[in-house]
């Protein structure tokens, strides 16, 4: 006797329901997408007990004939595609033909629909995947689907549902997503007889965002419009840096009008705010990506919330640059700022600095015992370079005090020169005294005797043995420093180290 058997359609549909139907919001997603594909201009969602007891979706779309209403609950029955080639150019939200069959296998379903050309509507009743009744019914043009007792015949799945508040949150979040994606459609969400969301017809996304979130949310939005028509077009809104969230719940991402959860887009959005928002803080975003249908694959998972792009890097770059351009238009980053692997170090070109650097390179200074606490910057050069390489880039201010950068020449120096530059600054007072590279330094005797001269060094012709050369104190760099506000700091400043 053969061990391999073909599973009955009833069990196959319940297995498929495990992928398509995760919670009541999953059912609402499939039904709302079908209503949008049907050309509806009004969609109403009524739920009870978080969608466990009742979930009703009504629309005024094109409706279905009697034959289509019965066939719609068959597995892999769909009007969206007909050939294998259609999978590469999917332009509708639904296309798999599994949703209604999967939902009907784990719930009690009642469908009432009427097409424009039909004389009467059609009522279809299905319980646990078994068709109970098909008859005529009165109904205006459009479709109404009522789902009751989700997972009534699969207790193991039912006990994994969350609390009513959690399931209601997911339903509200889903309807909000599609209300934002389709401002030309009126949405209404009612939970236990109480209206949760009402979004009448809107002329554009900005008006729909005002209807959904209010005027305060709208004040903090920056418009995004960028990308490339051949690869991806990015439009929508992102929040100003002052509007901060501790989670990504306020990020609404869409690809060709389809609500998606995509790490690539989320990561690119965060990179657009790099060095503007601290770690663990996220912006709000309403981002709509429009890409040629052949550039994206939506046939990744039965839930259809995951997509794959043909050119991931190009999409990520487009999102990041569009967000950066929006921030630049709001004055939060410089418009001409370019991404760099490491910030440049400005090398002053004044005569005093140049003389100090040359003197420091040629004449090492011999410090007295009182100067033993001073750093030897040459010895710290490699450590400073390593630390500088790991420092993040900081964003520049809007455009208040950029005169600090303007006073410095734009020439950049190698990272390894940074420690020498600081060393040269501290040695400039010594070089300004005109001491030659072969000059000897007189050191006072601790016992109070006459100063001694370091052996092997010759005295300069103008210097007397009895006059000791003054070594610059630790505060010799004070005349080069001036206090500035934090807002005026340039993006090209990075710490080198810490003293005491």
N, C-alpha and C positions, 0 to 999 in steps of 0.2 A: 504494500500500500504506500502511495506517495506521501511524503512528509510535507511537501510544499503545496499550499492551497491558496487560491485567490480569495482575498478578503471581500466580504459583502460590501455593497455601497454604503450601507449604514455605518459600518465601522470605519471605512475609508474617510467618510465625511467628518466623523468625530476626530479622527487623527489630524485631518487638515484643519479642523477647528482649533486644535491646540496651537497652531501657528498663526492663524488669522485672528481668532477671538481670544484675546488675553483678558479683557475686562469689558464692562459696558461701554467705555469710551472707544474700544476697538470696533464694536458694533456701530456706534454712532458715526465713526470715521467712514466706514464702508458705505453706510446709507447716505451720508451727506455728500460724499464724492459721487455717488450715483445720481443724486439730485442735481449736482452741479453739471455733470456730463449731460444730463437731460435738458439743460438749458433753462433751469428754474430761475425765477427772479425773486422768489419768496420761499424761505425755508424756515420751518418751525419745528423745534425739538422740545418735547415734553418728557420729563423723567419723574419717577417716583422711587424712593428708597435708594438713591444713587444709581438708578438704572437696573437694579436687580429685579424689582417687581414689575417695572414698566419702562419702556423706552419707545417713544412714538416720534417718527419723523415724517413730516408732511411737506410737499412741494407742489409747485404749479408748473412743472416741466411738461414735456411732451406726452408723458404717460405711456401705457402699453396696451396692446390689443389682448384679447382673451388668450390666444395661442402663445403669445410672448410671455404673458403673466405666468402661465403654467410651466413653460420651458425655462424660465429664468431661474428656477430652483434646481435645475439639473446641474450636475458637476461639469465644470469647464464649458458652460453655455454662456456666451457673451456676444454682444453686438459691436464690440470695440475693435476686434481684430478678426481676420479670417485666414491669413497666411503666415508662414514663418517669417517672411520678410517684414511683416508689420511690427515685429518685436524690436526692430532696429529703429523704427520711426514712430514711437508711441507718443501720441499727442493728447490722450485722454488720461484722467486720473485713475480710472479702473480699466482693467483689460484681462485679468486672469480668469474670471468666471468662476471663482471659488467662494466668494464671500457669502452670497445668499445661501448656497448649499451648506456651507459650514455653519452659518448662524442657525439655519432651520434645523440642523441635526442636534443642537444643544439647547433649544428654546422652543416656545410656542409662538408661532408667527401668524399674523393675519395681514394680508396684502389686499388693498383696495386701490384700483387704478382705472384710468379712463384716458384713451387717446382722443385726439381732436376729431378724428373721423369716425369714432365708434358711436353707436346709438346709445349704448348703456355701458356702465362700468363693469368691472369684474372683481369678484371677491374670492381669494384663495386662502384656505386655512391649512396650516401644516403644524404638526406636533411631533417633536423629536425626530424629524426627518421623514415622517409619514404624512402623505397628503390626505386630509380628512374631508375637505369640501371645496367645490368650485361652483360658483353660481353668479348670476347677475346682481349688480348692486348699483345704487345711486351714488354718484361721485362727480365733482367737477373735474375739468381737465387737470391731470397731474397724478401723483401717487402718494399714498399714505401707507406706511409700514409700521405695524405695532408688534413689538417684541415683549413677551411676558415670561417671567420666571426663568431667567438665564441660568443655564447649567442645572435645570431641575432633574435631568436624568443622568447627570455626571456629578454625584456628590463630592467626589475627590477634588474636582475643579472648583466647585462652589465654595468649599471651605477656605480656599486660598484667596478669595476676594477680600479686599481691605474694608475698612469701615465705610459707612455711608458718606462721611465728610470727605474722605480721601477719594472715593470714586466720583463724588460730585465735583471735586476740584479738577480731576482729570477731564471730566466732561466739559466743564467751563473752559478749561485751557484749550481743548480741541476746538470748540465752537469759536473761541476768540481767534485762534489761528486762521480759520477759514473765513471768518468775517473780515479780517485784515487783508487776506489774499484776494477777496472778491468784494470790493466796495460797491459793485453794481448789483449785488444781491442783498436783499433784506433778510436779516437773521433775528430769530427770537428763541430764547432758551428759558424754559419754565421748569422749576424744580419743586415738587410737592405743592403745586398750585401757586407758587410765588415766582414772579418774573425775575430772573437773574441777569439776563442780558437782552437788550433790545438795540439793534443796529439797523436803522432804516437806510434806505438807499442813499449813497454818498457819491459825490462827483469824483473823488480821488482818495488816495491813501491818507493824506493829511486830515481830511475831514473824518474819515473812518477812525483814525487814531484818536481824534478829539472825542468822537462818540464813545469810544471804548475806554479810554484812559483818563480823559479830562484835559482841561487847559494847562494844568501845572506840568503834566508829563510832556505836553507839546512844546512848552517854553524851553525845555532842555534838549531839544532835538536839533541835530545838524543834518542837512540834506546830503545824501550820497548819490553820486551819478558818475560812473566811470566804467572801466573795462574796455573790451574790444568786441565789436559786433561779430567777428568771425569765430571767436572762442567763447566769451561770456560777457554779458552786460550786467553790471551791478548797479542797482538803484535802491532807494529807500531812505531810511533815517537811522542815525546812531545818536547816542546821548552824549552830551558834553561831559568832560571829565568830572565836573562837580556832582553829577548824578551818578552815584555809585551803588552797586548791588553786591551782595555777598554770595550770590548764586547766579546761574545762567537762566533762571526762569523767565527773565524779561527779554530773552533773545529769541526772536521769531524769524526762522530761516525758511526760505522757499526756493525751489528750483522749478522753473516753468509753471508757477502757480501751485506746485505740490508742496505741502508741508513735509519737511524732512528733519531728521536729526543727523547731522553730518559733522564729524570731528574735524575734517579738513577745513570747512568753512569756519567753524568755531575757533580753531587754532589761528587761522589767518586773521580773523577779527581781533583776537587778543594781541597778535603781533602788531596790528595797526596801532594799538594803544601802548606798545612797549615803551617803558620808561616814563609813561604818563600816569598810569594807574599802578598802584603797588600790587604785589603778589596776593592772590586771594580775593581781589576785587574785580568785578566784571561790569562792563557797560550794558546798557539796554540797547537793543538793535531791532530794526524791522528791515531785513535785507531780502531783496528779491533778485535772484539770479536768473537771467534769461539766456539760454544757450541753445544752439541748434539741436534738434532732437537726436541727431546722429552722434553728438558729442557727449551724450550722457546715457547711462544704462540704468533704468529703473527696475529692471527685472532681476533684482538681487535677492529680495526676501518677500514672502507672501504678504507681509504687513505693508510693504511699499513705502516705508519711512527711511530706507537706506538707498543711496544712489552711488554710482561710480562714474567718475569723469574720465574721459579719454585722455585729457591732458591735465593731470592734477596740479603740476607746478604752475602752469599758466593760470589756472583758476585761482589758486592760492595767491599768486602775485597780484591778480586783478582785484581781489577782495581787499588785500592789504593796502595796495596803493590807493584804491578808492576811498577807504576809510581814512588814510593819512591825508588825502586831499581834502576831505570834509573837515578834519581837524585843523588843517592849515587855513581853510576858509574862515574858520571861527577864531583864528588867531592863537591856537593852542600849540602849534608847531610852526617852524619856519617853512614857508612854501617851497624854498629851494633846498631844503634839507635832504640829503641823500643818506641812504643806509651805508654805514661803514663798519668794517670789522673792528677798528680801533680808532678812537678820536685822535685827531692830529694834535701835535704839541707845537705851540707857536714859539719861534725863536726870535727874541728881540734883536733888532739890528742897530741899536744906538751905538755910538762910538765908545761910550764907557763900557757897555757890556762886551763889545768885541775885544777891547783892550784887556778887560778882566779875563775873558776866556782864553786869550792867547797867553797871558801871563800865568794863568792857572795851569795851562798845559805844559809850560816850559819851566816854571819855578815852583817846586813843591815847598810848602811852608812848614817849618819846624816849630811846633807848638811847645810852649813851656808846660811845666807840670800843672799849672793852674788851668790849662786848656785840655786836660786829659779827657774831660767829659764830652768834648765835641765829636760829632759823628765824622767818620771817614767815609765820604760818600762814594769814593771809588770802590771801596770794599763792599758797599751795599748795592752796587750798580746792578748786579745780576738779580738780586732779590727784588729790587724795585721794578725791574723790567718784568719779572714774572708776575708780580702783584698787579702791575698796570695792565697786563694782558688779560687778566681775569675780571677787570672792572667793567660793569655794564655802561652802556651809553646813556647819557641823561638828555632829556629833551631841553631845548632852548626855550626861553620865555617868549611870550607873544611878540613884542618888539619894543620893549620899553627902554632898556639901557644897553643897547648893543654898541654904544660908543666905546665900551671897554674893548670889544673885539676890534673895532675899527682902528683904535690907536696902535694895535699890534699888527705887524706885517703878516701877510698870509702865508709866508714860507713855512713849511713843516720840517720838523727834525726827526731823526730816527729815535726810536724809543730808548736805545742805549745811550743817547746823548742827554737824556733828561737829567740824570743824576749829576753829570758833569756841568750842565748849565746851572743847576742850583749851587754846586760847589764853586763855580766861577763867580756867582753873585756874591757869595759870602767872602770870597777872597779879593773882591774888587778894591776895598780900602788898602790892602797890601800893595796891589799893583799900582794904585794911584800914587804911591810914595816914590815911584821910580826906582825900585830895587831891581837890580839886574839878576839874571838867573844864577850867577856865581856869588851873589851877595851872602855874607855871613850874618847871622843873627846873634846879637849880643844878649845874653841871658843873665839877669841879676843873680848874684850869689845869695843863697838862702841865709848865709851867716852875716850878710851885710857888707861883704867885701866888694872889691871892684868887679865889674862885669867881666865874664870870660867869653872867649870867642870859640865857636865850634871848630875843632881841629880839622884841617884840610880845606878850609874855606878861606877865601881872600876877602879883604875889606874893600868896599867901594871907595874910589878916590875921594869922594866928598863926605864920607862918613868917618867919624872919629870913633876910636875904640871905646872911649869913655861914655858915649851916648847910646843908650839901649833903644833898640827898635821896638815900637809899641805894636803888640799883636792885637788885631781887632777883637773886640768883645763879642759875646754871643748875640747881642742885640744889633749887630752890624747890618742886618738885613731890614731893619725897621724902616729905613728911608725908602725902601722899594715897595713896601706894603701899604695898602690903604683899604679902609673898611668899605665893603659894598653890601647891598642887600641880597638876600637869597634869591629874590626874583630876577636879579640882573645877572646871575651867573650864566656863563656860556655852556653850551653842551660839550665843549672841548676841554673841560676841566676834569682831571682825575687825580685822586690822592696818590702820593708817592710813598708816604710812610708817616710815622709818628715819633716825635721826640718827647721824652719824659712823659 
